[in-house]
Amino acid sequence: MSGISIAVVGGGASAVCLVDALAQAQSPAGSITVFEPSPNLWRGRAYQVDIETIKVNAPPEDMSVRVGDPGHFGRWLETRERVVDDFDSADPYSGTRFPPRTVYGEYLEQSAYAALGGLRRNGWRVDLVGAAVTSARRTADQVHLETANGSAGAFDYVVLCVGGDSPMDAYGLFGAPGFIADPYPMSHSLREIGTQEDVAVIGSGLTAVDIILALAAQGHQGRISLLSRRGVLPGVRQRPIAFEPRHLTKERMRALARSGRELTLGEFAQMVWTELRDAGADLDAVLAEITHLDKEAPADRLRRQFAAVDSPDPGLRVLQHAVPDIGPDVWPLLREEDRAELLRAHYRTVMSLCCPMPPASAATLLRLLDSGQLRMHSGLRKVAERSIGGFELIVEGAAPLGADKVVNAVNASKGRITPDALPLVTTLTRAGAASRHPLGGLHLARATSRLLTEGSQDPRLYGLGTIGAGSLFFTFGVPSLVDRAEDIVAAILQHADDTHATRAEDVLLPA
């Protein structure tokens, strides 16, 4: 096998994981071309240059882009801290380091260029193209790509790393004066907010928390209202403990996948319960955390969870470790009706418990709550412009609220294909080379991340990241990106090797 050509469409965190996995594979030389039209090459939307108040929400071992090396980012961070004399990333309540997202963006950049440098030294050709891919055409042995400026190229393998969408405009406010549709980068978007203005943040996930932290850091003095339909804040991450799963392992889930049988939601719940029991968790407390989410006021839940940062009970930590780790392997095994039920009834619960905020973030929110500057409301029903300027927000069971500015932190639309990537995806689906998943993104094969059409895998087309959300569910965490990148690189190299061997055999056979 030699001379394969790989195109990577998109240049964010998922692309970094892919090029690093390729560099670590030490494969024979070929060529790799990365297409990224935005100025945020390698950083993506999430880790672009921004204010340092906005932190990553996971510990360093969950942010490494290196296959089999969870300490890769931690070591990089330690070296950086010594060089720039910056040791402020440790959370004062848990001791875990949560560096600024812009610093993590530096790590992504340096990791990408180090990987590409390694590939070049091994004879690979590397090209970076600052243009969007707008169409793809599948031929017998290659995929032909065309960019917005009309240039084209043919590749043996194409990996779609197109990233996630911006927040959904759930209330039809786009273009309204004072409505900030996309808060990133906050160093730019929040400048237009006056110090004394009343601000409404709609949505209650990690983006909403980032917005409030950024407003507090820039000395905002006006009222801040956090409003959403359900009022489910991210949980509060506890002090880490050593934990090695016994039942909820990737090996076990992949063995189930090879067996070909479905997994019922009840069977998976029993596995979770067994893991929690064997870890010594308080099962009643975990059950209450899951089932009482809508029965507890957001501020009360935040206060209770912050007080439990040092709790000896391992229950939530087990869930936070195991569920994102095995999620992409479990999700395809579940019955279709169980997947739909999980998304309908438990999506926010899973996201809240498994994607928590650092304790220091919770402490800032509580300080703002106690001072009266921050208010939290669930039951948001409507947001509309007022004729006198500003906005009116209708909350169930309360008087209407007013705001001078509204900052959008609503989750991305369920389609999970960005407008920039839609022309490319459309050409693939119309040609029968890809198929849209009803739960978002494209159909992908679990084991290889190859694009699926009518149950058939295409060995030359792959998806990585949120474009596989419907197929694999937990696609956005870095550990999941690393796992999928490893699978993709292995699948590409194996297919290339098999193809080369077949061609060699054809040459050697007598006519």
MARPA-775728 format. One line per field, with one value per residue (C-alpha): residue in one letter; x, y, z. Coordinates in Angstrom, 2 decimals. Example, Ala and Ser with C-alpha at 12.3 -4.5 7.8 and 13.67 -1.06 7.14 Angstrom:
type <- [A  S]
c1 <- [12.30  13.67]
c2 <- [-4.50  -1.06]
c3 <- [7.80  7.14]
***
This chain:
type <- [M  S  G  I  S  I  A  V  V  G  G  G  A  S  A  V  C  L  V  D  A  L  A  Q  A  Q  S  P  A  G  S  I  T  V  F  E  P  S  P  N  L  W  R  G  R  A  Y  Q  V  D  I  E  T  I  K  V  N  A  P  P  E  D  M  S  V  R  V  G  D  P  G  H  F  G  R  W  L  E  T  R  E  R  V  V  D  D  F  D  S  A  D  P  Y  S  G  T  R  F  P  P  R  T  V  Y  G  E  Y  L  E  Q  S  A  Y  A  A  L  G  G  L  R  R  N  G  W  R  V  D  L  V  G  A  A  V  T  S  A  R  R  T  A  D  Q  V  H  L  E  T  A  N  G  S  A  G  A  F  D  Y  V  V  L  C  V  G  G  D  S  P  M  D  A  Y  G  L  F  G  A  P  G  F  I  A  D  P  Y  P  M  S  H  S  L  R  E  I  G  T  Q  E  D  V  A  V  I  G  S  G  L  T  A  V  D  I  I  L  A  L  A  A  Q  G  H  Q  G  R  I  S  L  L  S  R  R  G  V  L  P  G  V  R  Q  R  P  I  A  F  E  P  R  H  L  T  K  E  R  M  R  A  L  A  R  S  G  R  E  L  T  L  G  E  F  A  Q  M  V  W  T  E  L  R  D  A  G  A  D  L  D  A  V  L  A  E  I  T  H  L  D  K  E  A  P  A  D  R  L  R  R  Q  F  A  A  V  D  S  P  D  P  G  L  R  V  L  Q  H  A  V  P  D  I  G  P  D  V  W  P  L  L  R  E  E  D  R  A  E  L  L  R  A  H  Y  R  T  V  M  S  L  C  C  P  M  P  P  A  S  A  A  T  L  L  R  L  L  D  S  G  Q  L  R  M  H  S  G  L  R  K  V  A  E  R  S  I  G  G  F  E  L  I  V  E  G  A  A  P  L  G  A  D  K  V  V  N  A  V  N  A  S  K  G  R  I  T  P  D  A  L  P  L  V  T  T  L  T  R  A  G  A  A  S  R  H  P  L  G  G  L  H  L  A  R  A  T  S  R  L  L  T  E  G  S  Q  D  P  R  L  Y  G  L  G  T  I  G  A  G  S  L  F  F  T  F  G  V  P  S  L  V  D  R  A  E  D  I  V  A  A  I  L  Q  H  A  D  D  T  H  A  T  R  A  E  D  V  L  L  P  A]
c1 <- [0.00  1.32  0.30  -3.20  -4.84  -7.07  -9.27  -10.45  -13.43  -13.35  -10.46  -11.68  -11.00  -12.24  -9.79  -6.95  -7.82  -7.85  -4.49  -2.87  -4.20  -2.91  0.53  0.66  -0.26  3.11  1.53  3.26  3.47  0.51  -1.15  -3.60  -5.56  -7.51  -10.29  -11.29  -12.71  -12.94  -10.09  -10.34  -8.25  -7.82  -9.72  -13.23  -16.05  -15.66  -11.97  -11.37  -9.44  -11.66  -11.67  -9.86  -12.84  -14.40  -12.91  -13.02  -15.48  -13.60  -10.37  -7.15  -7.30  -10.62  -9.22  -6.23  -6.24  -3.70  -4.92  -4.02  -2.41  -4.86  -1.95  -0.95  -2.84  -1.95  1.76  1.40  -0.46  2.20  4.92  2.96  2.30  6.01  6.92  4.37  4.30  0.54  -0.67  -4.26  -6.06  -6.58  -10.13  -9.96  -12.80  -11.81  -8.12  -8.81  -7.28  -9.77  -7.75  -9.33  -10.83  -8.55  -5.56  -7.01  -7.23  -3.45  -3.05  -5.17  -3.13  0.21  -0.95  -2.18  1.01  3.17  1.19  1.40  5.12  5.54  3.62  5.79  8.95  7.58  7.12  3.50  2.35  0.27  -2.01  -4.19  -6.96  -8.83  -12.05  -15.34  -16.12  -19.49  -19.99  -18.79  -19.10  -18.42  -16.76  -15.69  -12.39  -12.35  -14.35  -14.20  -14.57  -15.31  -14.81  -16.66  -14.03  -14.43  -11.27  -11.57  -9.61  -9.98  -9.23  -9.12  -10.75  -12.81  -13.56  -16.33  -15.34  -17.76  -18.43  -21.55  -24.11  -24.57  -27.45  -30.97  -33.11  -35.99  -38.02  -37.54  -35.49  -32.72  -32.00  -33.85  -31.91  -30.34  -30.58  -27.20  -27.81  -24.41  -22.44  -19.03  -16.54  -17.76  -14.90  -16.73  -20.42  -20.87  -19.21  -22.50  -24.11  -24.13  -22.88  -26.26  -28.53  -30.86  -29.75  -31.75  -29.83  -32.08  -30.98  -29.47  -26.58  -22.84  -23.02  -25.43  -23.06  -20.20  -22.21  -22.97  -19.34  -18.21  -20.67  -19.51  -15.86  -16.39  -18.00  -21.62  -23.85  -27.32  -29.77  -29.09  -31.97  -31.31  -34.40  -35.21  -38.12  -37.05  -34.47  -32.00  -28.52  -25.39  -24.49  -21.49  -18.38  -17.15  -13.59  -12.20  -11.71  -9.97  -12.45  -12.10  -15.38  -16.08  -19.36  -19.73  -16.69  -16.13  -14.89  -18.16  -20.29  -18.30  -18.61  -22.39  -22.30  -20.39  -23.02  -25.61  -28.34  -30.21  -29.94  -33.11  -33.16  -33.99  -30.95  -28.68  -30.19  -29.42  -25.78  -25.58  -27.15  -24.74  -21.77  -23.04  -23.74  -20.30  -18.68  -20.43  -22.74  -25.92  -28.43  -31.35  -29.39  -28.48  -32.09  -33.32  -30.77  -32.16  -35.88  -36.21  -34.61  -37.85  -39.03  -36.25  -35.73  -32.57  -30.96  -31.69  -30.21  -27.12  -26.61  -27.05  -24.67  -22.03  -22.16  -21.50  -18.24  -16.32  -19.00  -17.50  -20.34  -19.01  -22.40  -22.32  -18.64  -19.31  -22.00  -19.82  -17.00  -18.82  -21.78  -19.86  -17.12  -19.40  -22.23  -21.26  -21.00  -24.24  -26.43  -26.55  -27.38  -30.57  -33.92  -35.22  -38.10  -35.70  -33.45  -36.45  -37.66  -34.22  -34.05  -37.61  -37.63  -34.04  -31.74  -31.40  -30.92  -28.08  -26.43  -26.71  -25.25  -22.55  -21.39  -21.06  -19.58  -16.44  -17.16  -15.63  -18.26  -21.00  -19.52  -19.71  -23.34  -24.21  -22.50  -24.54  -27.72  -27.05  -26.44  -29.73  -28.09  -28.83  -32.27  -33.16  -36.49  -37.86  -41.03  -39.99  -42.74  -42.17  -39.64  -40.77  -39.62  -41.32  -42.55  -40.69  -37.45  -35.97  -37.76  -40.60  -40.19  -43.21  -42.60  -45.19  -46.74  -44.99  -45.38  -43.74  -40.08  -38.32  -34.79  -32.69  -30.60  -31.18  -28.24  -28.98  -27.67  -30.28  -28.94  -28.18  -31.00  -31.49  -30.42  -26.80  -25.58  -24.29  -25.55  -21.98  -21.87  -25.39  -24.53  -21.88  -24.17  -26.98  -24.85  -23.92  -27.48  -28.92  -26.32  -27.11  -23.65  -25.03  -28.34  -29.75  -30.38  -33.83  -32.23  -29.69  -26.64  -25.86  -26.08  -22.67  -21.42  -20.66  -17.37  -15.79  -17.70  -18.17  -21.16  -24.09  -26.70  -29.36  -27.21  -24.14  -20.88  -18.86  -15.15  -14.12  -16.47  -16.39  -17.92  -16.40  -18.00  -21.51  -22.36  -22.76  -24.91  -27.99  -25.98  -23.58  -25.12  -22.04  -19.95  -18.78  -16.58  -12.87  -12.48  -15.22  -13.56  -10.26  -11.89  -13.70  -10.57  -8.64  -11.40  -11.42  -7.65  -7.60  -10.44  -8.79  -5.40  -6.92  -9.03  -6.04  -3.90  -6.58  -7.05  -3.31  -3.06  -5.94  -4.37  -1.02  -2.74  -4.44  -1.08  0.53  -2.30  -1.93  -4.35]
c2 <- [0.00  3.44  6.83  7.08  10.51  11.65  14.75  16.12  18.45  20.76  21.82  21.85  19.63  16.47  17.05  17.44  14.06  12.52  13.89  12.98  9.41  9.21  10.45  7.93  5.08  5.36  4.39  4.49  7.92  9.49  12.89  14.66  17.81  19.73  22.10  24.83  28.19  29.89  31.76  29.31  26.53  23.67  25.57  25.39  27.44  26.17  26.95  30.09  33.00  34.48  35.80  33.63  33.54  30.82  27.50  23.96  21.89  18.59  17.53  17.32  13.53  13.90  16.50  14.67  14.27  11.43  7.85  5.78  8.73  10.55  12.44  14.14  17.39  17.47  17.32  20.00  22.19  21.76  22.75  25.79  26.89  26.78  28.71  31.51  31.44  30.87  28.48  29.70  26.78  24.74  24.85  26.04  23.74  20.44  20.86  19.85  22.01  23.70  25.96  28.64  27.40  29.71  27.93  24.58  26.04  26.59  22.92  21.90  24.09  22.82  19.21  19.54  21.11  18.61  15.74  17.24  17.83  14.17  13.13  15.36  13.86  10.43  11.50  12.67  15.63  18.05  20.76  23.23  24.79  27.83  27.14  25.38  22.14  22.60  19.34  15.76  13.18  9.50  7.54  3.90  4.39  7.98  10.94  14.19  17.35  20.88  24.03  27.33  28.96  26.31  24.28  20.52  17.47  13.71  11.71  8.07  8.80  11.69  12.34  14.82  16.81  19.67  20.50  21.57  24.25  27.58  28.04  27.58  30.70  29.09  32.30  33.84  36.82  36.84  40.41  42.01  44.93  43.73  40.02  38.25  35.15  33.51  34.44  33.21  34.78  36.54  39.01  40.48  39.64  40.91  44.28  45.80  45.14  48.19  47.75  48.62  46.91  44.06  40.92  37.76  34.59  32.00  28.40  26.75  24.60  25.13  27.96  29.84  29.39  30.73  33.85  34.61  34.07  36.39  39.11  38.89  39.04  42.22  43.92  43.82  45.44  45.10  42.32  38.96  36.53  32.91  31.45  28.16  25.82  23.22  25.11  22.22  23.53  21.44  19.47  20.44  18.34  16.68  16.18  13.29  9.80  6.75  4.53  1.65  0.33  -3.38  -3.65  -0.48  -1.02  -0.38  -3.94  -5.37  -3.08  -3.89  -7.61  -7.13  -5.34  -8.24  -10.64  -8.81  -8.60  -5.51  -4.15  -3.07  0.07  -2.07  -4.28  -1.25  0.29  -2.96  -2.77  0.79  -0.22  -3.15  -0.85  1.66  -1.05  -2.62  0.82  1.33  4.11  5.18  3.90  5.83  9.08  8.47  7.58  10.75  12.82  11.40  11.44  14.65  16.92  18.76  18.75  20.94  24.65  25.27  27.44  24.87  22.06  24.14  24.94  21.31  19.96  22.57  21.52  17.92  18.60  16.57  13.90  10.43  8.82  7.73  7.54  10.66  10.23  6.71  8.06  10.97  8.60  5.63  7.01  9.37  6.74  3.96  6.08  5.76  1.97  1.55  3.86  1.76  -1.36  0.13  -0.42  2.47  3.11  3.21  5.75  7.95  7.68  8.57  11.69  12.70  12.17  12.03  13.97  17.01  14.76  12.85  16.05  17.69  14.77  13.74  17.19  19.13  22.56  23.14  23.95  27.43  28.22  27.11  29.28  32.36  31.62  31.22  34.50  36.30  34.58  35.53  39.17  39.29  40.17  36.76  35.19  31.77  30.85  27.66  27.51  29.99  30.12  33.16  35.88  38.87  42.36  45.25  48.24  50.52  48.61  45.60  42.34  40.76  37.22  35.15  32.62  30.11  31.08  34.45  38.04  38.94  39.90  42.65  42.75  45.23  42.53  38.82  36.45  33.16  29.98  27.54  24.18  23.75  22.49  18.74  18.56  19.02  19.86  23.41  25.70  25.85  22.05  21.62  22.04  19.31  16.95  17.59  16.50  13.32  12.43  13.22  10.96  8.15  8.31  9.35  9.26  11.61  10.12  10.93  11.84  14.20  14.14  11.21  7.45  6.11  2.59  2.13  0.26  2.29  5.62  5.00  6.62  4.22  4.05  1.34  -0.62  -0.59  1.00  3.17  2.45  5.82  8.17  8.78  11.10  12.35  14.52  15.93  14.82  11.35  12.45  10.47  7.30  7.49  10.04  11.00  12.39  15.72  14.81  14.64  10.99  10.01  11.95  10.20  6.75  7.40  8.91  5.75  3.63  5.74  5.66  1.88  1.38  3.58  1.90  -1.59  -0.86  0.68  -2.32  -4.76  -2.81  -2.76  -6.51  -7.22  -5.15  -6.86  -10.22  -9.24  -8.27  -11.58  -13.82  -15.14  -13.81]
c3 <- [0.00  -0.90  -2.11  -0.65  -0.66  2.20  2.32  5.66  5.28  8.29  10.48  14.08  17.10  15.37  12.51  15.03  16.57  13.10  11.90  15.22  14.96  11.38  12.44  15.28  12.92  11.14  7.82  4.42  2.84  1.09  0.97  3.27  2.42  5.07  3.92  6.41  5.28  8.68  10.42  13.33  11.81  14.35  17.06  15.61  17.02  20.58  21.16  19.13  20.62  23.32  26.88  29.41  31.78  29.64  30.76  29.45  31.45  31.62  33.34  31.29  30.97  29.12  26.72  25.22  21.43  21.54  21.12  24.20  26.00  28.30  29.87  26.61  27.22  30.93  30.14  27.46  29.95  32.62  30.17  29.03  32.59  33.38  30.23  30.59  34.42  34.48  37.18  37.55  35.90  39.08  40.43  44.06  45.13  43.47  42.61  38.99  36.27  33.94  31.63  29.45  26.20  24.26  25.87  24.85  21.35  21.51  22.39  19.41  17.08  18.33  18.30  14.72  13.41  15.32  13.75  10.27  10.77  11.67  8.56  6.38  7.85  6.93  3.32  3.39  1.34  3.44  2.01  3.91  1.81  3.11  1.22  1.87  0.08  -1.60  -3.49  -3.72  -6.46  -5.84  -8.64  -8.69  -6.88  -5.62  -4.34  -6.33  -4.24  -5.42  -3.37  -3.32  -5.52  -8.19  -7.62  -7.46  -6.43  -6.40  -3.24  -2.23  1.14  2.51  6.19  7.02  10.14  9.56  13.23  15.09  14.39  16.16  18.65  17.29  16.95  18.83  19.17  15.71  16.91  14.31  13.21  16.11  17.66  20.91  20.10  20.12  18.03  18.59  21.72  20.50  20.56  23.69  23.61  20.60  21.02  24.59  23.93  22.82  26.21  28.46  32.02  33.55  31.01  31.91  30.11  29.45  28.65  27.00  27.43  30.49  29.27  29.40  26.85  29.10  32.03  29.89  29.07  32.71  33.72  30.91  31.92  35.54  34.49  32.47  35.47  34.38  37.00  35.51  36.17  34.52  33.97  33.01  31.37  29.67  29.17  31.73  33.81  33.80  34.52  34.00  37.10  39.23  38.70  41.90  43.09  41.00  42.39  40.96  39.14  36.72  35.23  35.46  33.57  31.48  29.30  25.61  25.22  26.54  24.38  21.26  22.02  22.21  18.86  17.29  18.59  16.51  19.13  20.30  23.81  25.56  27.66  30.68  30.12  29.81  32.95  34.80  33.66  34.95  38.24  38.64  38.00  40.54  43.13  42.76  43.06  46.41  45.20  46.98  44.43  45.92  45.70  42.05  41.21  42.91  40.96  37.71  38.44  40.48  37.89  37.10  40.72  42.12  41.50  39.40  42.09  44.82  42.75  41.97  45.64  46.72  44.09  44.86  48.52  47.41  45.51  48.10  48.57  49.11  47.17  43.73  41.95  39.80  39.04  37.73  35.38  34.25  33.37  31.93  29.98  27.61  27.27  26.06  24.65  20.96  21.35  23.31  21.23  18.03  20.09  21.54  19.91  17.82  20.21  23.18  21.47  20.71  24.32  25.70  23.54  24.33  28.07  29.31  26.97  29.23  32.26  30.60  29.38  32.79  34.73  32.24  31.07  34.35  35.02  37.14  40.81  40.42  37.77  40.15  42.88  40.66  39.76  43.44  44.31  41.67  42.89  46.51  45.55  43.67  40.36  38.80  38.62  37.22  35.66  34.15  32.07  29.37  26.76  24.54  23.77  21.70  20.79  22.59  20.63  23.05  22.53  24.24  24.81  26.77  28.07  29.05  31.81  32.97  36.30  36.59  35.46  32.12  32.36  30.45  29.08  27.13  25.50  24.84  24.43  22.71  24.36  23.03  21.87  18.17  15.99  15.93  12.27  13.43  9.94  9.66  6.88  5.53  5.21  3.86  0.14  0.42  2.36  -0.11  -3.08  -1.23  -0.25  -3.70  -5.29  -2.85  -1.26  2.15  4.00  6.63  10.06  11.50  14.85  13.27  10.99  8.71  9.08  10.14  10.80  14.49  14.14  11.31  11.14  7.42  5.75  5.47  2.74  2.86  5.30  3.02  4.18  1.82  2.48  1.05  2.96  6.73  9.29  12.54  15.22  15.43  11.90  13.42  16.37  15.35  14.81  17.76  20.22  22.31  19.46  20.84  23.81  23.00  24.19  21.75  18.93  19.70  19.68  16.41  14.81  15.69  14.14  10.96  10.47  11.04  8.55  5.90  6.20  6.22  3.13  1.34  2.22  1.04  -2.20  -2.86  -2.19  -4.58  -7.35  -6.84  -7.05  -10.30  -11.80  -10.80  -11.99  -15.56  -18.13]
***
